[in-house]
Amino acid sequence: KDIKIEKFDYFGKVKFTIPGGKLAIANKFLVKLTGNPKVNEPDKFSKFDYLTIEDLENNPISPDLKLLSPKLKEYVKAN
């Protein structure tokens, strides 16, 4: 089954430094997916997994997502 996006909302942006010292800006969106995601580049990725909001900080995630983690937790509590 193909993946379908049912909801697409802008969540915010975050500025962070990438390796090499360059400034980057990441725009983040919240989406609701239906279907079964799968790995399409098995030579680059070994698996696809979901993380709970509470588990984000216990896993290797991107620096921009670490910066947005508190805001994401607030969003989940409110919704």
C-alpha positions, 0 to 999 in steps of 0.5 A: 500500500502506498503512503498517503499524507492526510495532514500537513502542518508547518511546525516551525524552524530551527537554526543549528550548526552542521559539521564544518561550522556552517549555519543551517536552518531546518523547516519542520512539518507535522504530517499524518501518514497512512499506509506502510512506510518502507526503506527504499534505499537499503544500501543506506538504511537498514531499517525504518522505525517509529520513536515515541516523543519520550524516546527521542532523547535516548536515540541518535537523532539529528541536531535540529530535531534535538533542538525542537524536542521540547516544543514537540513534547509541548505540542503532543501534550496539548493535542 
